[in-house]
Amino acid sequence: MKQRLIQVLDNMKKYNTGVMYQEIFGFDPDTFYDVLVVAPGWKPTKIIRDPSYKVTLLEQHSYFSGYLVEKDGFKVAWAQTASGACNLLDHVIICSDMNFGKCVFVGAVGGLTEEYQIGDLCTPSECISGVYMNHYLDEKLPDFKPFEKIYPNKEYTEDIERLIETTEYNLKYAKVFCTDSVSLEYSHLDEIKESGAELIEMETSTFYTLMDLFEVPSIALLAVSDNSATGVPLLGRSDELAEKYGYTRSVIIPDLIFKIAGMK
C-alpha cells in the first residue's frame, strides 16, 4: 500500500468508525480471500450459471452488495457496486486493508471500432481517463489532468495473457476510454474516437489508479456488450448476440477469476 493511500485512509477513519468493508459488503476481517472481484452492476447470483460455484450473499443494499463465491477451495470476495467511477472509488477504497491476494475488475464494455465483436473478451492496454473522480486521489484537486492515460501493470497483464493462452479463450487488448455518462457519450463519439480509443466504459481508469495505490496484482476483464461502429445497440440486441455476450460474462469470466486465484 502506497503512502498516499495510507493518508487517504487515515483521513477517512477520522470521521468513520468500524470496519467499513465489513459493514458495507459483509467481508470477514479474519478471512483471507484469494481474489477481490470488483463488479459494477454484476451480481454473481444473476450471471454465474454453473452450480459448481457456491455463491453466498453476505450483505445487500439498494445499489451495492457483497458476496462470497467459492470453488475448488478458493474464496472470492465479490464486491458488486453501482456503475460509474465515483461509485467504484468510494466502495473499493474501503477494501484496501482487507486481506486478499489479487484483484479482478469485471464489467461490460462498448466497441468503438469494427474489430471488437459482441462477446469478445478484452483487457485495457491503456485507459484514457474522461472522468474526474480519479483526481480526488491527488494531493490537490487543481492537479486535475484531463484525459490522462492510465496504464495497467504490463508484467502482470502478460502473466494473465499467458494463463489465457493455456485455455480455449481469446483475449484482445484495447485502448479504453472511460466516460462519466453513457447517455452523453454518443454526443461526443467523434472526439472520443480521435483519442485513439477502441472501447468505452466507465470505471477502468479509476480501477487501475486505485490498484497502483493498493500495490496488488490486478487485471480488468471486459465483455463487449455493444458496438456503435457496427450498429449493435446496448439495449435491443438479437438473442444470438445476447447469448454470445452472456457466455463471456457468465462462463468465461468466472472461470478465469478462479484460474487467476490459483496462479502462483
Salt bridges, closest charged atoms under 4 A:
GLU70 OE2 - LYS75 NZ 3.03
ASP97 OD2 - LYS13 NZ 3.04
ASP120 OD2 - LYS172 NZ 2.75
GLU126 OE2 - LYS149 NZ 3.53
ASP138 OD2 - HIS135 ND1 3.02
GLU139 OE1 - ARG4 NH1 3.73
GLU158 OE2 - LYS154 NZ 2.51
ASP159 OD1 - ARG162 NH2 2.42
GLU191 OE2 - HIS188 ND1 2.77
ASP212 OD2 - LYS2 NZ 2.96
GLU243 OE2 - ARG49 NH1 3.28
ASP255 OD2 - LYS259 NZ 2.95
